[in-house]
Amino acid sequence: MHCQLTIIKLDDHQAVLINKENQQFIWPANQLPPESRVGTVLTCALVNANKLDQDDQALAKAILNELLKKSST
């Protein structure tokens, strides 16, 4: 499963991320991808360690679909 989170606040120590349901999450700033800033949209993958094979395939498919959407625009 994956979800999109948008950075709405960012300082040297932490970021505040928000999802499409307006739920907020605190994340350590030093664990964000390089070049992250307010407004950056991140894709978060949630993987069940007991089902890595199935989840890996679903994640790969979701990423490919997202890439294909962006390349067709």
N, C-alpha and C positions, 0 to 999 in steps of 0.2 A: 504494500500500500504506500502511496506517496501523497504528499499534500504540498501546497505552495504557501510559503510564509513570506511576508513583506517586512523589511526592516523599517520601523517607524521612529525609533530613537536609537542613538548610538553614541557611546562615549568610550573612554579608554578602557573601561572595565567590563561593560555589558551592553547588550543590545536588547531592545524590546521588539519582538516579532509579533505579527498579527496574522491570523488566518482569515479565510473567507467568511467565517461565522463570527468574526470580530473577537475571537478569543486571543488573549495576549500571552506570550511566553517570554521568559527571560533567558538569554543565552550568553555565555561568556564571549566577550569581544575577540579574545585571542583564538577562539575556535571557529571563527567565521572564515569563509574563503577570502583570499587576498582581494583587494580593491572593493570590498563591500562598503556600502554607504547607505544613508537613509534613502529609501525608495527601491533598493535592490530587492528583487524577488528571488527567493531561494526555493528549491525543490527539496523536500525532506523525505527520505525513505524510511519507512518503519518496517523492519524485517523481524519475523519470528525466528529465533535461532533454531527452533525445532523443525522448521520447514524451509530451510535455506534454498533447496533446489527449486521448489515451486515459486518461492518469493523472488529468487534471483531471475527466473524467467519472466515473471510478471513485471519486475522492475525494468529489465532490459527492454521489454515490449513497450512499456510506458515511456521510457526515455527515447526510444526510436520514434514512436509516434509523435512525441513533442518536437524532436528534431525535424521530422518530415513536415510538420505543420509550419515551423519557422522557415524552412527552406522553400516552401511553396508560396510564401507571401512576398 
